[in-house]
Amino acid sequence: MKVILVSDSHGDRACLDWLRRTYPEADAFVHCGDLQIPSEEVKDFLCVRGNTDFDPSYPWKRIEEFEGHKVLICHGHAYIDPFDPSDPLGLVNAAKRAGCEAVFFGHTHVTCDIEYGGVRLLNPGSIRRPKDFRFPYPTYMVLDITEEGIEAERMIYNPNLQE
């Protein structure tokens, strides 16, 4: 199963359209919040509400199953320590309470692919406003999910080079 994971597009509709065109074979598109566009424009995405989203039709979190893997999808801001955003414990505890083995999240604008406390944490970074000074490019992830596990590839969003 191919899943396109994106977050923090902050009103940029063009990047979401580009993902749709670039990955027509994707089985699912997941957005981890801070879309800042009305939900009716992204009905083909599994979305959650971020701290800058004001459309009440976006849920704060959702639990989805992909190829037998139960995943918590959230923006992350409610679970991340504002004084130590690198501490994954809040996300891990939320996943465990929900019976999930993985979390897809955003908010930090920094890519993340780690396992902590038995929970896989995946953050695609920001497709619009990256804040990772080690890797300062707009990013998203392509996930290959099978019964055996989740493979994640961080991708650079640069529509001028890839189209």
Secondary structure, DSSP 4 states (H G I P E B T S, - for coil): -EEEEE---TT-HHHHHHHHHH-TT-SEEEE-S---S-GGGGTTEEE---TT---TTS-SEEEEEETTEEEEEE-STTTS-TT-TT--HHHHHHHHHTT-SEEE--SSSSEEEEEETTEEEEEE--SSS---TTS-S-EEEEEEEETTEEEEEEEE--HHHH-
